[in-house]
Amino acid sequence: MYRFCKKILRAFFGLFAWRVIGVENLPDGACVVASNHISFWDGPLIWAAIKQKAYFMAKSELFRRPLVAKFLSWAGAFAVRRGKSDRGAINKALGYIAKDKKVVVYIPGTRIRPGKKKVVLKNGAAMIAIRGQVPIVPVAIVGSDRMFSLKGPRVRPTVIFGKPIPPEFTASQAAVAAAAENGSASVSGLGNHGCYEALIRTVWQEITALQESL
């Protein structure tokens, strides 16, 4: 049933001439898939694009209705409380990583209009990648907000998978970059939070570059 539903969803997106670029960049095993978020359709697009089963962080408000919650859980989604640090959601994600699964996280944590310059980035994806010592794959979604547009031309929904950032980066280069940016005398004095922020900014830069590559 799971694979059948994916086929149906892919056929539906085919009506909009959707594109999936760079899916071969996904590692075979565990990784964090870090994406931008511009519309409701982002989750279904990524879900359809990834052949293996992946697990998605989704806002807890979506799980208030029992039937919806049951469907989302079946599809691989699990709840995260927005606006605060949700250790339970982080630990659940790390549990999936330990089982060699993929975890999908929206870096902004909420929908952001395309082109918006000031974006508040959440560190959850970086925390999971660093603590789980797995690659983090930047993913850019383009056009999902214009699939049913009545104003102006529609845009082909596109999912672009970037090159994975290996765990070695999370343990070294991210810390060095953050130390340099913050004027820290040493990487060891930076702390985990600074490493998370440095990595998430790097991933966001990669996502922006992927969007601009079209």
Beta strands, then each sheet from edge to edge (+ up, - down):
strand 1: 19-21
strand 2: 31-35
strand 3: 54-59
strand 4: 77-80
strand 5: 102-106
strand 6: 136-142
strand 7: 158-161
sheet 1: 1+ 7+ 6- 2- 5- 3- 4-
end
